[in-house]
Amino acid sequence: MANILIAVSGSISAYKIADLVSELGKAGHQAQCLLTASAREFVSPLVLETLSGRPARSEIFGPDVSGTEHIELARWADLLVFAPASANMLARLALGLADDLPSTVALASEAPMLIAPAMNTVMWEKPIVQQHLATLVQRGAQVVQPASGLLACGEIGMGKLAPIAEILTAIERAITPAKPDLAGQRILITAGPTTTAIDAVRYITNHSTGRMGAAMAEEALRRGAVVDYILGTDKGVVRPVAPRGAEGRLKLVEVRTAEEMAAAALEKLPLVQGIVATAAVMDYAVAAPSASKLKRASEAIALDLVPSVDVLGSLRKAAKGQWFLGFAAETDDVEAHGKGKLEAKGLDFLFANEVARLGSAGQTGFAVNTNAGLLFSARGERHELALGSKAEIARQIWDLIA
Ligand code: CTP
């Protein structure tokens, strides 16, 4: 049984939330609704109060509202559901505005957020609306995508509130603790960038921030695994945060170079059953880094680079029955390169995603919180994972391989 706070915004579909509240009650959950001022035009608070057995408020202040009610509600909620979420609500959430009770509770709460947008097709397709939604997904919100069909305005297109049954399933998934299907497994994860020194003060690295590795580790910990996490560190690198109760199962080792990563990983190899290689390892190392700072000269200089260690390759060679999941970030032909690497590296699984070309921005790959891509297995399976937060992509990858 969970406490579900439902924030309803102005949309013709607001009336459908009565069904959602009543279904949640039947499933044994406690629901409470908060309404924006526009939502009150579409659905009577009395309907939602009667079905939920709790007040359906809009205002932060009022004659029978305590000054700290928004904090109490924020703490009470196990899950915040924004359904229907209007374009205006997405904008206010993305910007962190707190100008009514639903938006203020959202800002004051640490509960996970589930968003079911509903609006006219043209509004839905506006880049600014999609940007706001992407911002929320990057902060960890889950989205129940709107459906396509005849809208109240007479247009046919995307923007209908997802069916209540679909929202219910998403709620159940969001509040159900992960199944402990990795309990008893110890997993080695390599993550982040490696660096190679040019001299005492300069180095070469890549754009990796370790976000996908952190998402894979956090989900594995949630499912009961012990995780040996070998992280290549640099400015701005993300470290995994163990879920409550799993702190002792995360063993973090920080390294800088590909050689250090290989040494740390090989040391852990005999302890683990599986390897997840998300690290963006530098393929080349500076042949002879200078111990002192190189001085500026007016002529061009050449830097001698030599191949560095293949971390995954060395682990593969030394393995005794462990399974391997590799990652591939590609700018071109993700499918062919992904499949090729699965075979060439002798892996059990490979997840391939696209990274942006130089000078362009993307929603997948380095330094963003979202990803999408293809998961290949040695058995010939191919799964397409649609754009979602890296946490959601990690959840799907573990579902497919666990
Ligand atoms: N990898 C590794 N050590 C390296 C290079 C890659 O462990 N020196 C691992 C990565 O962690 C990843 C997989 O190998 O899981 C594929 O990495 P990628 O850089 O795509 O492979 P490369 O063989 O280096 O191919 P490319 O020529 O595209 O760089």
Boltz pocket constraint, residues with backbone or C-beta under 6 A from the ligand:
constraints:
  - pocket:
      binder: B
      contacts: [[A, 190], [A, 258], [A, 277], [A, 278], [A, 279], [A, 280], [A, 281], [A, 282], [A, 283], [A, 308], [A, 309], [A, 310], [A, 311], [A, 312], [A, 313], [A, 325], [A, 326], [A, 327], [A, 328], [A, 329], [A, 341]]
      max_distance: 6.0
